Amino acid sequence: MGAAFAAEARRARQGVDLKGRIALVTGGSRGLGLLIARELGEQGAKVVLLARDRAELERAERRLRAEGIDVSIVVSDLRDAAAAEQAIETVVSRHGAIHVLVNNAGVITVGPIEHSTVEDFEESMAVHFWGPLHTMRAAIPHMRNQGGGRIVNISSIAGKVGVPHLAAYCAGKFALTGLSTAVTPELARDNIVVTTVSPGLMRTGSPFNASFKGHHRQEFTWFAIADSLPLLSANGRRAAAQIVDAMRHGDAELVITWAARLAVLAGAAMPNTVALALQAANSLLPGPAGPEGDRARNGWQSAKDWAPSSLVRLAEMAAAENNEVPHQTPAPSPAR
């Protein structure tokens, strides 16, 4: 009991006020990144959105500005070390500091291992591991010079438990989890606090911009339905609020959703049982397709008559709210 009180007191002491702080959110143009950016902005931070797509960034920027958030954008591809360094330098030269770095950018490819290519794995490692490493290496010297900072690395439950049909995604997220947790104690001496976030399924609209291989329509269907179930997936806004709260209070780790927490505990306590359960789950997923299955299609190209449907209505609503819609489709203002 005493230890719990002491931990809570320490957490309260580590809390920081975000008013006027400079926060960079990678992958900030849509989905979870946009939600985190909104939460940071609502708490007074000056937010910088970073992504590869200028049109998406500008659309996100207009939304946040309409809500009274101080926001700007940087177009960059963080897979390249020089580009990542230049992006950080742009933020610092523009604002004079970088107090918060949220490494959120991500890509998802869903499908059987038979259709996974080396390029799929290279892309996942480039976005989920090398990108965060590049941004951290560029931002850490500035944070040291200014007396500290906060880094949030958005990994996944798929960075702790291997998930069938997500092999490339898991590889990148496992690498990020290892990197993030390894540097946490080292950077603490410089007052740079690292938070590793491992979310389960969240309703952010991401299935529509994921890539699907094999029987792509069936793959999209199971993925989108799972992402829409209220008892299995977390509300995106609440997840973003939890992430920002964990960052503000210096939490080393955050696992989001009861299902993800249960999976972590079960994986540690009963690894063989979990392996059998995942084998059973895999038997229910679509098998490999012919050569056509090697071609990747996004969620919008993979929708069926009954998916989207009422089963994925929450995912559809999240896609519209969180800028996950195609460029040619006007995105309605998020409900408040």
N, C-alpha and C positions, 0 to 999 in steps of 0.2 A: 504494500500500500504506500509506504514511504517513498519507494523508488518511483512509483507512478506519479506521485505528487511532484517529486523532484524533476522528473522528465517533463511534466506539463509546465512547471515553472521555468525550466530552461527554454522550452519552446516559446513561451510568452516573451521571454527576454530577447530572443533572437528575432522577433517580429520586426519587420521594416515597414515604413510608410512609403507607398509608391508615388505619392504626389511629386510631380516634377522629374521623376526618374525616367531614364531613357531605356526602353525595352525593345529589343529586336526579336521578331518572331519569324523564323524561317517556315516556309510553307504556309505563310500567313494570309494568302489570298482567298482561301476557302476552307470548309470543313472545320476540324478541331482547331487549326491554327487561327482562323478568323474568330472563332469563339473565345479562344484564349486572349487574342488581341483586344477584343471588345471588353472582356473582364478586366484586363490590365488598364485599358483606357478609362473605364468607368471608375477605377480606383485612383485615377489621377495621373497615370503614367503617360509619357509621350511615346507613342507606339510607332515603330517602323516595321512595315510589312515587307518581307522578302520572298520572291518566288521567281520562276523562270518566265511566266506568261504575263506580259505587260497589260493586256486587256483585262485579264482576271484581277490583277492588282489594282488597276484603276477603278474597276467596278467595286471592289471591296473598299477602296479608299473613299469613294463617294458615299457608300453606305455608312461607314463609321463617322465620317465628317458630318453627315446629316444627323447623327445621334449626338453630336457635340464632342466627339473624341478628337484629340490632337494626334493626327496620323500623317505619315508620309510613306513613300514606297522606295524600294531599291530593287531593280531587276538584276538578277544574278543567277549563275549556275554554280552551286556550291560543290559540285563534284570536282571542280577544278580548284586546286589550292590557291593559285594566283587570284582567281576570281573571288574566292572566299576572303582572302586577305584584303583585296580592294573593297569589297562590300563592307567589311568591318571598319576600314579606314574612312569610307564615305560616311558611315554613321557617326564616327567620332569627330570627323572634321565638321560635319553638319551640326552636331549637337554638343560637342565638347566632352562627351563621355559615353560609356556604355555600361549601364548598371545591371541590366538583365538580358541574358541571352537564352532564348527558348529554341532548342533544336527540335523542330516538329516536322520538317519536310519528310514526306514518305511516298512510297509507291507500293502497290499491291498487285501481285499476279496470282491468280487462283486457277488451279487445274492439276491434273495428275502429274506425277514426276516424269512419266513417259513423254510429256509435252514440254517439260522445262528444258531450256537451253542454257548453255554456259553464259550467254548474254543476259539471261534473266537474273542469274546469280550475281554477275558483275554489276548490273544495274542496282540491285538491292544493296550490295555492299557499298557501291559508290554513294548512294543517297543516304542510307541508314548509318553507315560507319564512317566512310571517308569524309562526307560532308560535315557531320558534327565534329570530327577530329580537326578538320581544316578551320572551322569557325572558332573552336575553342583555342587552338594554337594562336589564332590571330587576336582573339579577344582577351585572353588571359594576361598578356603584358600590360594592356590598358587597365584592366581591373586591379592588377597589383599596384600600378602607379597611383591609382585613385583611392587605394586603401581597401579594396574588396569588391565583391559583386555576387551575383546569383546566376547560376547556370541550371537550366532545366532540360534534361534529355528525355524526349518522349519515345520510350521504347514500346513494349507491348507484352501482354501475357504470352504472345508467341515468341518473345525473347526469353522466356523461362520454361515453357512447355512446348514441345514440338507438335505442330498441328498439321494433320494430313491435308494435302492439296495446297499447302502454303510453304513449301520447302524453301524457296528462294527468300521469301519474306522472313521466315524464321531465321535463316542464316544471317541476314543483315541485322535483325533485331537482337539476336543472341550476342553478336559482336558489339553492338552498341551498349547493351546491358553490361557486358564485361568491361568495356572501356569506361563507362560512366561510373560504375561502382569502384573501379580500381583507382581512378583519379580523385574520388571524393575525399579520402583521408589526406592525400598529398596536398590538395589545394586548400584544405581547411587552415593550414598554417598561415596562408596569405589572406585569410578572411574571405575566401571565395567559396561559397557554399553550393554544392552540387546536389540536385534532386533528380533521382531516376524514377520516371513514371512508367508503370506497366499497366495500361488500361486493358480491360476486356472489351467486349463489343460495346460500341457507343453509337447513338443515333445522331450522326453528323452528316449523313448523305453520301458517305464515301463509296458505297458499293457502285454507284453510277459512274464513277471515274476510275474504278479498279479495272484491271485487265483480266480477261477470262479466256482459258484455253480448253482444249478437249471438246466435250459437249458444252459449249459455252453458255447456251441458254439454261441448261440444267444447273451448271455451276453458279451462274448468276442467281438463279432461283433460290437455292439453298442458302447462299451467302446473304442475299438481301433479306430473306425471311428471318434468318437468325438475327440479323442486325436490326430488325424491326420489333422483335418481341419484347414487350415492356419488362417481363420478369427476367429476361436474359441479358438485355442491353441497357446501358445507362443513358439518361437524357444528356445530350451534348452540353447544354448550358450548365447543368449541375456538375458535369465532369470538369469543365473549364474552371468553374469556381473552386472545385477541390484542388485542382492543379495550382492555381494561383495562390490559394491559401497555404498549400504545402511549401511552395517556393518562398512566400513571405516569412514563414516561420522556420525555414531552414531544415525541413524534414529531409532525411537522406533518401527515403523511398516512399512511394505511394503506389498502391495497387488498387485499381478502380473496378468495381462491381463485385458482388458477393461470389459470383461464379468464378471470377478470376482468382480471388483470394482462396477459394476452396480448391481450385486446381493447383495453386502453388503449394498449399499445405499437403494435399494428397500426393503430389509429385515428390515431395520430400519424404513423406512418411511411408508411402506405398507405391514406389516407382513401377514395380511389376504389374500391380493392379491397374495403374493408370495406363500403362502400355497396352494391356489387354482391352481396356475400355476404348482407347483410341483405335485399336484394330477393329473393334466392333463398329465404331462410328465410321471408319473408313469404308467398311463393307456396305454402308448405306449411301455412300457418295457415288457420283457417276464414274464409270470406268473410262479408260482411254478411248479416244476416237481414232479415225483414220488420219491420213496425212493432213487433211484439212484442219484437224485439231491443233496443229502446231501454230496456226494463225491466232494472234491475240485480238480480242474485240473488247471494247469497253462495255460498261453496264447499259448504257443507252442503246447500244447495238445488240444487246443480248436479251432485252426484255421480251417476255411472252405475254399472251393475252391475259393470263392469270397472275403474272408477276412482271410489272407492277399490277397490284390488285389491292383489295382490302388488307391482305396479309403483309404488304410492304408499304402501306399508306404512311406509316410514321417515318419510314426512310425517305419516301418521296417528299414529305413535308420538310424534313430536315435538309434535303438537297436544295429545295427552293429557298429555304431560309439562309442557308450557309454557302451560297454562291457556287454550288456544285452543278449548276445547270449548264447546258451548252451555250456558247457565246451568243448564238443567234436567238436564244430564248430569253425574253426579258425576265429578270428575277424580281419577284415581288419583295417589298420591304419586309424585314423580319417582324413577326408579331411581338409586341412588347407586353 
